């Protein structure tokens, strides 16, 4: 799941060494996977975008009654029938899926958990939301950041909804080598406008793609969007159900990180050998310049040189 990726090769399409990932972001209303409507909707959108490799759905998309029942009533185990159905859907459709999130029961705790499922139907990653929307969301926070690899293509980080208000999470995903962050979201409040700004800011300061997929009206406020590593909006929906399909060139991430946003700003090349550590009192730690460059490139020895 965490195999190293050389950012200069792999998943090459034969045109300038590009690594392409076609993402299908489905802004839909919540649907129970127990019925045929769930898979039928995904299949219908895939028929219009058959080149899509990764399908992303909104937060808690599998719980249509989430506003009427507490998480403890809806929670199910990671190896339960709900996850089995989601795995079967991915396998039948032969696509990578991040099927939003679901309430996961783990003993006496309930987490808001997003899965990454391969075309073979295997769960390759499980991320528990680190920042529940308090005081409104009564789930137990997760304790780790999660990325997964799509072999030969690239590395994907997972973030859920309110996580985007905490830049520490996205920064760590980028440092772990994420080239795109997918953000299943279920925002139905007036702050979606601010989340759109945060999505662009996340892409800009980390120099990666962001795919923020919100629930459609009336369950959510919609406005899903896909942002490139320089903060440009590649696609944005309105409030109603809509599919956004974009082909992302993940090699672009490393171009921007090496050459700079707008050709000038090189966030990941900030530190030079011999720079002093920066104390971070809030976290009880420090920032070390010698481990600043993202993991995927650092592990391949491709960290760019910075001039003195």
C-alpha positions in Angstrom: 0.0 0.0 0.0 2.9 2.3 0.6 5.3 1.2 -2.1 7.6 4.0 -3.2 6.8 5.9 -6.4 9.4 7.6 -8.6 7.7 10.8 -9.5 9.4 10.9 -12.9 8.2 7.5 -14.2 5.3 5.0 -13.9 1.8 5.1 -15.4 3.4 6.8 -18.5 1.0 7.4 -21.4 3.8 7.9 -23.9 3.4 11.6 -24.2 6.1 13.5 -22.3 6.2 11.0 -19.4 2.8 12.0 -18.1 1.1 9.9 -15.3 -2.7 10.2 -15.8 -5.4 9.5 -13.3 -9.0 10.0 -14.4 -11.2 10.8 -11.5 -15.0 10.6 -11.5 -16.4 12.7 -8.6 -20.1 11.9 -8.1 -22.1 14.7 -6.4 -25.2 12.7 -5.4 -27.7 12.3 -2.7 -27.1 9.5 -0.1 -28.1 6.1 -1.2 -28.2 2.7 0.6 -25.9 0.2 -1.1 -28.3 -2.6 -0.1 -30.5 -1.6 -3.1 -29.7 -1.7 -6.8 -30.0 2.1 -7.1 -26.6 2.6 -5.6 -24.7 0.6 -8.1 -26.9 1.6 -11.0 -26.1 5.3 -10.4 -22.4 4.7 -10.5 -22.7 2.4 -13.5 -24.7 5.0 -15.4 -22.1 7.7 -14.8 -19.3 5.3 -15.7 -21.0 4.6 -19.0 -20.6 8.3 -19.9 -17.0 8.4 -18.6 -15.7 4.8 -19.3 -12.1 6.0 -19.0 -12.6 6.8 -15.3 -10.2 5.0 -13.0 -11.1 6.3 -9.6 -14.7 7.0 -8.4 -15.2 9.2 -5.4 -18.5 9.7 -3.5 -19.6 12.1 -0.7 -19.1 11.6 3.0 -21.6 9.2 4.6 -23.1 8.6 1.2 -24.2 5.1 2.3 -26.4 6.4 5.2 -29.4 8.1 3.7 -31.0 8.4 7.1 -27.9 9.8 8.8 -29.8 13.0 9.9 -32.6 11.0 11.6 -30.6 8.3 13.4 -27.5 8.5 15.6 -24.2 7.1 14.5 -24.5 4.3 17.0 -27.6 3.0 15.2 -26.0 3.1 11.8 -22.5 1.8 12.6 -21.2 -1.4 11.2 -17.9 -3.4 11.4 -15.2 -3.0 8.8 -15.7 -6.7 7.9 -19.5 -6.4 7.9 -22.1 -6.8 5.1 -22.0 -3.1 4.2 -18.3 -3.1 3.3 -18.7 -6.4 1.6 -21.3 -4.8 -0.7 -19.0 -1.9 -1.5 -16.2 -4.2 -2.3 -18.5 -6.2 -4.6 -19.5 -3.0 -6.4 -15.9 -2.0 -7.1 -15.0 -5.5 -8.3 -18.0 -5.7 -10.6 -17.4 -2.2 -12.0 -13.6 -2.8 -12.2 -12.7 0.6 -10.8 -10.9 2.1 -7.8 -13.4 3.5 -5.4 -13.4 5.8 -2.4 -17.2 5.3 -1.7 -17.5 8.3 0.6 -17.4 7.3 4.3 -19.5 5.2 6.7 -19.9 4.8 10.4 -17.5 2.1 11.5 -18.1 0.3 14.8 -14.9 -0.7 16.6 -15.8 -2.1 20.0 -17.6 0.7 21.9 -16.3 3.3 19.6 -17.8 4.7 16.3 -15.6 6.3 13.7 -16.4 8.1 10.5 -14.3 6.0 8.1 -13.4 6.3 4.4 -12.2 3.3 2.5 -10.1 2.9 -0.7 -11.1 -0.2 -2.6 -9.3 -1.6 -5.6 -10.8 -2.9 -8.8 -10.2 -6.4 -7.4 -12.5 -5.6 -4.5 -9.7 -5.4 -1.9 -9.8 -2.7 0.8 -6.3 -1.2 0.4 -6.7 1.7 2.9 -9.1 2.8 5.7 -9.0 6.3 7.1 -10.8 7.4 10.2 -11.7 11.0 10.3 -9.3 12.8 12.6 -11.4 16.0 13.1 -15.1 15.2 13.6 -17.3 18.3 13.2 -17.8 19.1 16.9 -20.0 19.6 18.8 -22.4 18.2 16.1 -20.6 15.0 15.1 -20.4 12.3 17.9 -17.7 10.0 16.6 -14.3 9.1 17.9 -11.4 10.8 16.1 -8.9 8.8 14.1 -5.2 8.9 15.0 -3.3 8.5 11.8 -3.0 9.9 8.3 -3.6 7.6 5.3 -2.4 7.5 1.7 -2.7 4.6 -0.8 -1.0 3.9 -4.1 -2.7 3.2 -7.5 0.1 1.1 -9.0 1.9 2.6 -11.9 -0.1 5.9 -11.5 0.3 7.7 -8.3 -0.4 8.2 -4.6 -3.7 9.4 -3.1 -4.4 10.9 0.3 -7.7 10.8 2.1 -9.4 13.6 4.0 -13.0 13.8 5.2 -15.0 17.0 5.2 -14.2 19.1 8.3 -10.6 17.8 8.2 -10.0 20.5 5.6 -10.2 23.2 8.3 -7.0 21.7 9.8 -4.1 22.3 7.5 -1.9 20.0 9.5 -3.6 17.0 7.9 -3.2 18.0 4.3 0.4 19.0 4.9 1.2 15.5 6.3 -0.5 13.8 3.4 1.6 15.9 1.0 4.7 15.1 3.0 3.8 11.4 2.8 3.9 11.7 -1.0 0.2 12.3 -1.9 -0.2 13.8 -5.3 -4.0 14.2 -5.0 -6.2 14.5 -1.9 -9.8 13.2 -2.1 -12.2 14.8 0.3 -15.6 13.1 0.7 -17.8 15.8 2.2 -21.4 16.2 3.5 -21.8 19.9 4.1 -25.3 21.2 4.2 -24.5 24.5 6.1 -23.7 28.0 4.9 -19.9 27.5 5.2 -19.5 25.6 2.0 -18.4 28.9 0.5 -15.5 29.0 2.9 -14.7 25.3 2.1 -14.3 26.1 -1.5 -11.6 28.7 -0.5 -10.0 26.1 1.7 -9.9 23.5 -1.1 -8.0 25.9 -3.3 -5.7 27.0 -0.5 -5.0 23.3 0.3 -4.0 22.7 -3.3 -1.9 25.8 -3.5 0.1 25.5 -0.2 0.8 21.8 -0.8 1.1 21.9 -4.5 -1.2 18.9 -5.3 -4.6 18.2 -6.7 -7.7 18.3 -4.5 -11.0 16.6 -5.2 -13.7 17.8 -2.8 -16.9 15.8 -3.4 -20.0 17.2 -1.5 -23.5 15.7 -1.3 -26.1 17.1 -3.7 -29.1 19.2 -2.7 -31.3 18.8 -0.7 -29.0 16.6 1.4 -26.0 18.9 1.0 -25.2 22.2 -0.6 -23.2 20.7 -3.5 -20.5 22.7 -5.2 -18.1 19.8 -5.5 -14.8 20.9 -7.2 -11.5 19.7 -8.6 -8.5 21.9 -8.1 -5.0 21.6 -9.7 -1.7 22.1 -7.9 -1.6 25.8 -8.6 -5.1 26.4 -7.2 -6.9 26.6 -10.5 -10.4 25.2 -10.4 -10.6 22.5 -13.1 -14.3 21.7 -12.6 -17.1 22.8 -10.2 -20.7 21.7 -9.8 -23.7 23.6 -8.7 -26.1 22.3 -6.0 -27.9 19.6 -7.9 -26.7 16.0 -8.6 -23.8 16.1 -11.1 -20.8 14.1 -12.1 -17.4 15.7 -12.6 -14.8 13.8 -14.5 -11.3 15.1 -14.9 -8.1 13.5 -16.1 -5.3 14.6 -13.7 -1.7 14.6 -14.9 0.0 13.7 -11.6 3.5 14.4 -13.0 2.3 18.1 -13.0 2.5 18.0 -9.2 6.3 17.5 -9.3 6.7 20.0 -12.1 5.0 22.6 -9.8 7.0 21.5 -6.8 10.3 21.8 -8.7 9.6 24.9 -10.8 7.3 26.8 -8.5 3.7 27.9 -8.5 3.3 30.4 -11.2 6.9 29.7 -11.9 8.2 31.4 -8.8 7.0 29.9 -5.5 8.8 26.7 -4.4 7.3 25.8 -1.0 8.9 22.4 -0.8 12.4 23.8 -1.5 12.2 26.3 1.3 15.0 24.8 3.5 18.7 24.7 2.9 21.4 22.5 4.5 22.4 24.0 7.8 19.2 25.9 8.4 18.2 25.9 12.1 15.3 23.7 13.2 12.0 25.7 13.8 10.4 25.0 17.2 6.7 24.2 17.1 5.4 24.8 20.6 1.8 24.1 19.7 2.8 20.5 18.7 5.6 19.9 21.2 8.0 19.3 18.3 10.0 21.0 15.7 10.3 21.4 11.9 13.5 19.8 10.5 14.5 21.1 7.1 16.3 17.9 6.2 13.0 15.9 6.1 10.9 18.6 4.5 10.8 17.3 0.9 7.8 14.9 0.4 8.5 11.2 1.1 7.8 9.8 -2.4 10.5 11.9 -4.0 12.9 11.8 -1.0 12.9 8.0 -1.0 13.9 8.0 -4.7 16.8 10.4 -4.1 15.2 13.0 -6.4 15.1 15.9 -4.0 15.9 19.1 -6.0 18.9 21.1 -5.3 18.3 24.6 -3.8 20.7 27.4 -4.6 22.7 29.0 -1.7 
